[in-house]
Amino acid sequence: MSILVLCEHDGGTFKKTATELLGKATGLAGALGTTVSALVLGDAPAASLGAYGATKVFQVSGDFSSYDTDVAVAALRAGIDAAAPSAVLAPASFLGKDALPRVVAQLGTGQGTECTDLRVDGGQIVGRRPIYAGKAYCDVRVGKTPAVYTVRANSFAQPAAGGGSAEVVAVPFSAPTPRLTLVERKRPETTVVDLTEADRIVSGGRSVKSKESYDSLIRPLAAALGATPGASRACVDAGYAPHDHQVGQTGKVVNPSLYIACGISGAIQHLAGMRTSKVIVAINTDPGAPIFEHATYGLVSDIFETCPALTARIQALD
């Protein structure tokens, strides 16, 4: 009986979801009296994961820099077969949403998706996940082995690094013949943290009125806070912000420690993407806006006055 954690990386640098899940897995393993191992696809410093609780790392060789569903599924299956875990924890990332469910189907087991909490109950891992666009929560138990759970980023605290080094087990892998042809690959020009992993987010709604106002209101406030800029669908549809900034049911689901909603009314589609944020600050001129029902702090004010004032005040603290 063991827990296997899928540890994603970007060009050899492990994402914070990797260490976040390893820290949580270590706590779960202590309650279950078992061990923690890790699964890594491609070239990355696998042994370093021992500092966060992994006793063994199963590393699948190959080039995974260009995503291919068939290749990812085969690699995950190879790693899971080699580790033979009783439970698998993975981030609710693109890989966790596209490839992992296919592996779950192949294994004939079950999966708890988009969990925001994990605990041990009755000698079994239980996941808690939001349902009905975040209006309720349910507990998920997987009765078959391996039980698979995907977890939203920022659900758990980052563990402190120890001094251990993990044993690395090379998993032989031969990639299937690709059915896709890579024509061109473009990397994002932005240097900010991706919305799905961001710890702080500042989002703008249609009330920003223009792309120029979005750039002069939302981006500076986000930069001052070390946050990632986001947007509502209405803001994106109006052309004020690019699509990769969109938060919501048809955009990205986020789970930051701080979410500032500027001029966002709080439609259910938007709430579905950010309702689990730890602290929600809403700025809106309409005191009856639905966003205030879910906000930790609310400011009934004009974003054209409040956002520059907040930005200046935060910058003055440096």
HELIX and SHEET records of a PDB file:
HELIX    1   1 LYS A   16  LEU A   32  1                                  17    
HELIX    2   2 ALA A   46  TYR A   52  5                                   7    
HELIX    3   3 THR A   69  ALA A   83  1                                  15    
HELIX    4   4 PHE A   94  ASP A   98  1                                   5    
HELIX    5   5 LEU A  100  LEU A  107  1                                   8    
HELIX    6   6 LEU A  195  GLU A  197  5                                   3    
HELIX    7   7 ARG A  206  VAL A  208  5                                   3    
HELIX    8   8 LYS A  211  LEU A  225  1                                  15    
HELIX    9   9 ARG A  233  ASP A  237  1                                   5    
HELIX   10  10 HIS A  243  HIS A  245  5                                   3    
HELIX   11  11 ILE A  268  MET A  274  1                                   7    
HELIX   12  12 PRO A  290  GLU A  293  5                                   4    
HELIX   13  13 ILE A  303  ALA A  316  1                                  14    
SHEET    1   A 7 GLN A 111  CYS A 115  0                                        
SHEET    2   A 7 ALA A 147  VAL A 151  1                                        
SHEET    3   A 7 ALA A  87  PRO A  91  1                                        
SHEET    4   A 7 SER A   2  LEU A   6  1                                        
SHEET    5   A 7 THR A  35  LEU A  41  1                                        
SHEET    6   A 7 LYS A  56  VAL A  60  1                                        
SHEET    7   A 7 GLU A 167  VAL A 171  1                                        
SHEET    1   B 2 HIS A   9  ASP A  10  0                                        
SHEET    2   B 2 THR A  13  PHE A  14 -1                                        
SHEET    1   C 3 ASP A 117  ASP A 121  0                                        
SHEET    2   C 3 GLN A 124  ILE A 131 -1                                        
SHEET    3   C 3 ALA A 136  VAL A 140 -1                                        
SHEET    1   D 5 THR A 228  ALA A 231  0                                        
SHEET    2   D 5 ARG A 200  GLY A 204  1                                        
SHEET    3   D 5 LEU A 258  CYS A 262  1                                        
SHEET    4   D 5 VAL A 279  ASN A 284  1                                        
SHEET    5   D 5 TYR A 297  VAL A 300  1                                        
END                                                                             
